[in-house]
Amino acid sequence: MIMETSKPKRKRGRPKGSKNKKPSKSKTSLRRLIRNVPKEHAFFTSDGTRLLNLLDLADKLEALSEEQFTHHVDQHKDDFHVWVRDIMNEMELAKELLESKNKDDHTRIVLKHIVRKIR
């Protein structure tokens, strides 16, 4: 009489040896930073550039001329602050931007915020 040996059944789910880890906080934060807002909530700069996320904002702030910057920020308004607060829901960053009225400070604040979020 020949006895059949049964093969061990493979468990369902992820293959053996694969890792089932949640994304780290820094990966989650990075995803949030680079997630695009819906196109209808994009920020349009005075030269027509469309910004969809904080990385776009950081890049554009560096490239703006002083004249373009002052179109969006003066002593009575800060369009970047409003967009970051109301659309991006980044309250800490919005508060910091409100305290600044020059292009270099805005750029530095956004870049520092991005670095803090990905650490």
C-alpha positions as CSV (number, residue, x, y, z in Angstrom):
1,M,0.0,0.0,0.0
2,I,1.4,3.4,-1.0
3,M,0.6,6.2,1.4
4,E,0.1,9.6,-0.1
5,T,1.7,12.5,1.7
6,S,-0.2,15.6,1.6
7,K,1.5,18.9,0.8
8,P,1.3,21.5,3.4
9,K,-1.3,24.0,2.6
10,R,0.0,27.5,1.8
11,K,-1.4,30.1,4.0
12,R,-3.4,32.8,2.3
13,G,-2.2,36.4,2.3
14,R,1.2,37.8,1.7
15,P,4.0,35.5,0.4
16,K,6.4,34.2,3.0
17,G,9.2,36.6,3.7
18,S,7.4,39.7,2.5
19,K,7.0,42.5,4.9
20,N,3.7,43.8,6.0
21,K,4.7,47.1,7.5
22,K,2.8,50.3,7.7
23,P,4.5,53.3,6.0
24,S,6.8,55.2,8.3
25,K,5.7,58.6,9.6
26,S,8.2,60.3,7.3
27,K,6.8,58.5,4.2
28,T,3.3,59.4,5.2
29,S,4.3,63.0,5.7
30,L,6.1,63.1,2.4
31,R,3.0,61.7,0.6
32,R,0.9,64.4,2.3
33,L,3.4,67.1,1.2
34,I,3.4,66.0,-2.4
35,R,-0.3,65.1,-2.7
36,N,-2.0,67.3,-5.2
37,V,-5.0,69.3,-4.3
38,P,-8.0,68.9,-6.6
39,K,-7.3,71.0,-9.8
40,E,-10.2,73.3,-9.0
41,H,-8.3,74.3,-5.8
42,A,-5.0,74.9,-7.5
43,F,-3.2,78.2,-6.7
44,F,-2.4,80.3,-9.8
45,T,0.5,82.7,-9.6
46,S,0.4,86.1,-11.4
47,D,2.3,84.6,-14.3
48,G,-0.2,81.8,-14.7
49,T,1.7,79.0,-13.1
50,R,-0.5,76.4,-11.4
51,L,0.6,75.1,-8.0
52,L,-0.9,71.8,-6.7
53,N,1.2,71.0,-3.7
54,L,3.7,72.3,-1.2
55,L,6.7,71.3,-3.3
56,D,5.3,73.3,-6.2
57,L,4.9,76.2,-3.8
58,A,8.5,76.0,-2.6
59,D,9.8,75.8,-6.2
60,K,7.7,78.7,-7.4
61,L,8.6,81.0,-4.4
62,E,12.3,80.6,-5.3
63,A,11.6,81.5,-8.9
64,L,9.2,84.5,-8.4
65,S,10.4,88.0,-9.0
66,E,9.9,90.5,-6.3
67,E,7.2,92.1,-8.4
68,Q,5.3,88.8,-8.8
69,F,5.7,88.1,-5.1
70,T,4.3,91.5,-4.0
71,H,1.3,90.8,-6.3
72,H,0.3,88.1,-3.9
73,V,1.7,89.4,-0.6
74,D,1.6,92.9,0.8
75,Q,0.8,94.5,4.2
76,H,-3.0,93.8,3.7
77,K,-3.0,90.3,2.2
78,D,-1.1,87.1,1.8
79,D,-2.5,84.8,-0.9
80,F,0.0,82.0,-0.1
81,H,-1.1,82.0,3.6
82,V,-4.8,81.8,2.6
83,W,-4.2,78.9,0.2
84,V,-2.0,76.9,2.6
85,R,-4.5,77.4,5.4
86,D,-7.8,76.9,3.6
87,I,-6.8,74.4,0.8
88,M,-3.7,72.6,2.1
89,N,-4.9,72.6,5.7
90,E,-1.4,73.2,6.9
91,M,-2.2,75.4,9.9
92,E,1.3,75.6,11.4
93,L,2.8,76.6,8.0
94,A,0.0,79.1,7.4
95,K,0.7,80.8,10.7
96,E,4.4,81.1,10.0
97,L,3.7,82.6,6.5
98,L,1.4,85.2,8.0
99,E,4.3,86.5,10.1
100,S,6.5,87.0,7.0
101,K,6.1,89.7,4.3
102,N,9.1,89.0,2.1
103,K,9.9,86.5,-0.6
104,D,13.1,85.1,1.0
105,D,11.4,84.5,4.3
106,H,8.4,82.8,2.7
107,T,10.7,80.5,0.7
108,R,12.8,79.6,3.8
109,I,9.6,79.0,5.9
110,V,8.1,76.6,3.3
111,L,11.4,74.7,2.8
112,K,11.9,74.4,6.6
113,H,8.3,73.1,7.0
114,I,8.9,70.5,4.3
115,V,12.2,69.3,6.0
116,R,10.5,69.1,9.4
117,K,7.7,67.0,7.9
118,I,9.9,64.4,6.3
119,R,12.2,63.9,9.3
